[in-house]
């Protein structure tokens, strides 16, 4: 998996430390490109990738997001679409 932080944003709540979300671009074994929103740091996410790979033969984005929800219940795949104007 290739995970790269895209940007960081404060999305909800009052305490800034509780409201950090990171957006990662990831590719899975099907070469599907996705974005994941998570409060996990890149270091923690990479640790979870290594754990995940020990028990899974293939890396699929949707399956991985379900897996990381034990650490980050708010993690989700974000669909990005083009807009023309």
Rosetta blueprint (number, residue, H / E / L):
1 X L
2 X L
3 X L
4 X E
5 X E
6 X E
7 X E
8 X E
9 X E
10 X E
11 X L
12 X L
13 X L
14 X L
15 X L
16 X H
17 X H
18 X H
19 X L
20 X E
21 X E
22 X E
23 X E
24 X E
25 X E
26 X E
27 X E
28 X L
29 X L
30 X L
31 X L
32 X L
33 X E
34 X E
35 X E
36 X E
37 X E
38 X E
39 X L
40 X L
41 X L
42 X H
43 X H
44 X H
45 X H
46 X H
47 X H
48 X H
49 X H
50 X H
51 X H
52 X H
53 X H
54 X H
55 X H
56 X L
57 X L
58 X L
59 X L
60 X L
61 X H
62 X H
63 X H
64 X H
65 X H
66 X H
67 X H
68 X H
69 X L
70 X L
71 X L
72 X L
73 X L
74 X L
75 X L
76 X E
77 X E
78 X E
79 X L
80 X L
81 X L
82 X L
83 X L
84 X L
85 X L
